[in-house]
């Protein structure tokens, strides 16, 4: 099975993150940039399917030159090769234009299965798998906590607010996964060394037949007008339990009309 | 006045969800409210009317609900083309966002997700980066397609008598690629839904076992709240993932968030920082959760929580 995993490089969500005041985009230059955490689960799932059913795993990333670090990190887990879509004109692209570029790149890869994380930790928009499915005319099975592959038939179990759903489709398809689906492997030393030699193909907008003014801030369908830092929350009253902490807590809740 | 489409979220158990009432409340400031219902509409009409829906478009049948979101996006896209609405509002839930994503591609139109407010001109306010910044954004191509985060506004009634119009949807083969084979409802008692609850009581690593989570549940039930869990608690198998609050789970914004045995890592704060009041119980006085708690108790939660539960019972 020919599997493509979408990997996004994002600012580390465990550290404070900033917006760039010059153009209201995510500040990436000064951030500690890492693989979007949920994408590691997507890579793991792709590798497990390859191990069980054979095939090839390709990492697809759209992002600035610096995203190459995350591509190598992804490859060190075990994928065979990578495609890096990079072009200065892409900076500031919205989700709709990003999906146009990724769909064009996927068009060159003839994937049976596209796997991605359910959301990125920076935008948390959650729309990419369905946008890609819509553009490519293929199935989308999103929010998987379990994925079963039986020949060309895919079955996904997905969490809902009410319980869960079981959905099925035939390949080709896009599947997005939550972090409940597996436990990603750590790259081995051998994997890290091997990743340095794995092929990474770079694609520009011209390679994909997309004009520069169709993407980036100019081609985007939405814009951030302004932003402001929210004042940090401040610590209120802190008491130490000396036998009546529970009562004190309820007295506070009552004073705020919660009890 | 142009119509504003509100894509209704409802469930068999709960009826019209609170986030839908919030969307109706926001939509009234943008135009004449038309609700779009997928599935049986009859039992929802009164509630939608009470909050200002003047028209209800109802699409039923296996062609619409038997497949994953694509037919719903097709239905909304057709409706947008025929009624030329001023805006489309959807809920910031998995399904709402997925419909919005497909709709945006179909119409080559911008979309904004996780809005907490929408101005009359369609400008949306969003809270980003773990609650550390507020952003104002606008759709620059097409009409505003905006998803609304639950607990953003207080729903207010504005009674109307809605006219119900059946919606015929021409579903394409491409919309029928992903079939929903089974929908399993898991019993969760009478607790409110996590993202919509006014009070959330969450447990973390400090709760120490799945069995001990009954303490968290007990306090939640006494307060009429929902139960949440930190990622550490979920990863340890103490509580199911659907109740996880934080970066890779749900974002909540209740009136009261009670954190029990939760240290308050930045990824957890991402999911609860915009709560109105935050209360924490933790045995570590240096736990970061105390930096944002309006009221904190440094102590053993296994002593503090049972005492608090007893005191609430006494006061009832």
Interface residues (C-beta under 8 A of the other chain):
Chain A: X13 X14 X15 X16 X17 X18 X19 X24 X37 X38 X94 X95 X96 X99 X121 X122 X124 X125 X126 X127 X128 X130 X131 X133 X134 X135 X137 X138 X139 X140 X141 X142 X143 X145 X155 X159 X160 X161 X162 X163 X164 X165 X166 X167 X168 X169 X170 X173 X178 X179 X180 X220 X221 X222 X223 X224 X225 X226 X227 X228 X229 X230 X232 X233 X234 X235 X236 X237 X238 X239 X240 X241 X244 X245 X246 X247 X248 X249 X250 X252 X253 X254 X256 X258 X259
Chain B: X11 X13 X68 X69 X70 X73 X93 X94 X97 X98 X100 X101 X102 X104 X105 X106 X108 X109 X110 X111 X112 X113 X114 X123 X127 X128 X129 X130 X131 X132 X133 X134 X135 X136 X137 X138 X139 X140 X141 X142 X174 X177 X178 X179 X180 X181 X182 X183 X184 X185 X186 X193 X194 X195 X199 X223 X241 X242 X247 X248 X255 X256 X265 X266 X267 X270 X273 X277 X278 X279 X281 X285 X290 X291 X292 X293 X294 X295 X296 X297 X298 X299 X300 X303 X304 X305 X306 X307 X308 X309 X310 X311 X312 X315
